[in-house]
Amino acid sequence: MDKLILWHWQQRRMALLFLSFPDGELKFIPMDVIDCPKHGSIIYHPSILPRHRGASAINWTLIQGDKKAGFTIFWADDGLDTGPILLQRECDVGQNDTVDDLYNRFLFPEGVKAMVEAVDLIADGKAPRIPQPEEGATYEGIQKKENAEISWDQPAAALHNWIRGHDKVPGAWATVDGQVVTFYGSSLLDASVPAGQELAIKGASRPGLVTKNGLVIFGNDGKMVLVRNLQFEDGKMIPASKYFSADETTALELTEEEKKMAEDIRAIWKGILSNIAVIEDSTDFFKSGASSMHVVRMLEEIKQKYSGLQLQNEDVYMATKFADFVQMAVRKLRGEDKEEELVIDYVSKNVNNMTVNMPYQCFINGQFINADDGKTYDTINPTDGSIIASVSSASFADVDKAVAAAKEAFENGEWGRMNARERGRLMYRLADLMEEYQEELATIESIDSGAVYTLALKTHIGMSVQTFRYFAGWCDKIQGATIPINQARPNHNLTFTKKEPIGVCAIVIPWNYPLMMLAWKSAACLAAGNTLVLKPAQVTPLTSLKFAELSAKAGFPKGVINILPGSGGLVGQHLSKHPDVRKIGFTGSTPTGKEIMKSAATNLKKVSLELGGKSPLIIFNDCDLDRAVKMGMGAVYFNKGENCIAAGRLFVEESIHDEFVRKVVEEIKKMKIGDPLDRSTDHGPQNHKAHLEKLLQYCETGVKEGATLVYGGKQVCRPGFFMEPTVFTDVEDHMYIAKEESFGPVMVISKFKNGDVDGVLRRANSTEYGLASGIFTKDISKALYISEKLEAGTVFINTYNKTDVAAPFGGFKQSGFGKDLGEEALHEYLRTKAITVEY
């Protein structure tokens, strides 16, 4: 018996004697306290009886590949688990669930609740006694080490079930190089056969492969299982990937500080292993009498003295001897235990007086890999229409892998255990790397999206760096509140709230600011402690994949960040519906946003949407006209008009209308259209061919409806996807171009009568969109009045495009809901838990 706890159930004037046995069975004995009659004993059993009677029931649930697990509370019998059933509960078994997963997720927390319910039923005289059926009954005894040898002539799924069913006790084993080796941490591997070094295993018809991710073993069906850890007969555990290099590590020479740490650890070991006279270098922690509880104690004592040393339970099992443990701890403290160098296949190009190296594969669980089905697509340089690279096109299977990796990293990985300041430190490091690589990132952004290089450097990349630094600073400042509540005298109550990460988040971004849109959403997501799967726009994947490379260099744990290039209809849709995704953040068109909301309803995942716009810019006759012209042009032509908050319609007061138009056309004629890598270029190519064609059709529609085309409206006669900056006047409210967004370099101008403030306000608000808006006037009272009445998430006064990482950004109406940037963005990626304590 591990523990003996007397639990008083005062409201029922009863008590429970709680006995926990090593085989996992819990026995609860209701006892008399005052005047209650004796009811007998009830027993908790970790299976859905009558299946898997006997000890090791939960292990056999996995070994036999059951799709359902659960527990039974039954009336005690003669020890054969055949007593009448009081109640049962069941749960699904995941493909890679272990005994620990089932216990922590369901069997323990739900078991406690069910036992309380059982006691209530007994106390109320309502507890049923349902006879157990004999049909389907099985009886399994305690699984012993000698019976846990792996039988190799089985499908991969059966091998996986055998290994995970014996993890951690007693441990499935095989004979390798003449010694018994125990396998831990298995998962089914659905991919092409990876590169690795062959390892002969006794009884296996095909050698295993020691790969960079672990040991790959094969079922008789040719499918694969990945094993993460191996344990030798002497108790030493190693990562399976290190099998051939386990004995090659050279002992470190310790500094004086490290020697002091070693002696502190020796003292901690001595305090635990009190039966050992002297802790020698060869002293084995477990062979000297330590148990799993002592592992926790030892690590916590070390953590108290050396808070910067991040050790996990598994580290102790992998270095059981004192000298090995000290060496491992020192390597971790020095940062020498880092993962192997990331393997990346690049497409390299000499461009912009530098060599740019561009990853082109999916980034899943810390690795760049081809799409599961091998499919690729070409990403095009809009400057000349040439192919930059063939990029992996993620499949449904890749989405499932990426979500699984993100879920594992969140629930069981280093990221989920990391303290907030360490999380912030990683984000600062990533921001520093983005700044270090800013010229390469800006060059990739230019050739992939058509952004003018100088703008890409300052805004696309510059603001991305600022965003990560801003949210890195928030990591350790996310906090709840204490709330005074009505006291039920004489009791005292305390209510407080916690802000918690949501879990796995999907992020789907557009093509106009590829890296900046990634940063706006993912920085807040990561600062809050979530993991993410991000789908870049199909036509602009390259800076997102370069970002993935930099995140690995910064030290982000595997699975925290996953990048899936490919089709929005396939990848984006699957992410929206995926049951393990708990939040989706999307920037794009309103129709697509509506479809995402429908898909997200499948598991009621949290959603934030930044959608289309038709932002009004109102220019009054009392403005600084030259400034209004300059800012108005920026409001329309910034980033070639591919700007979500672009001024989709300008309202110019009648008395200055003609002069405003004349000045705009004069300035357009001075603009240089050309190669975005040319530092003197003002206006680059549109993002992709289909978008250029849509813009040309948009202009044709404007002309047909009777608007006056003052300038432009045509494709520039040169290779690539260039369009002339365009100006329309005499645009009436019913026209298509007055209502719909162009998302390009098209200025749509309507005049309004002098002094008609309320009239122009009505026209400005007469749209289903509400992303941004602008006002130019020297009359601050008028400006503030209008800003209150405009139905838009952002209002600019005597400026435009003035976004900042600290200011919340998001729209109203069909421009979406939720915020990017600022403190408000964090709340999109957090959930609030209220906790009340009586004391």
Beta strands, then each sheet from edge to edge (+ up, - down):
strand 1: 3-9
strand 2: 14-20
strand 3: 26-31
strand 4: 42-45
strand 5: 68-75
strand 6: 85-92
strand 7: 172-176
strand 8: 179-189
strand 9: 197-199
strand 10: 208-211
strand 11: 214-218
strand 12: 224-231
strand 13: 237-239
strand 14: 346-351
strand 15: 354-359
strand 16: 362-364
strand 17: 367-369
strand 18: 376-380
strand 19: 387-392
strand 20: 482-483
strand 21: 493-501
strand 22: 504-508
strand 23: 531-535
strand 24: 561-563
strand 25: 583-587
strand 26: 606-610
strand 27: 615-619
strand 28: 647-653
strand 29: 708-711
strand 30: 726-729
strand 31: 746-752
strand 32: 769-770
strand 33: 772-776
strand 34: 794-797
strand 35: 812-813
strand 36: 816-817
strand 37: 830-838
sheet 1: 1+ 2- 3+ 4- 5+ 6-
sheet 2: 7+ 8- 12+ 11- 10+ 9-
sheet 3: 7+ 8- 12+ 13-
sheet 4: 14+ 15-
sheet 5: 16+ 17-
sheet 6: 18+ 19-
sheet 7: 20+ 21- 37+
sheet 8: 24+ 23+ 22+ 25+ 26+ 36-
sheet 9: 29+ 30- 31- 28- 27- 33- 34-
sheet 10: 32+ 35-
end
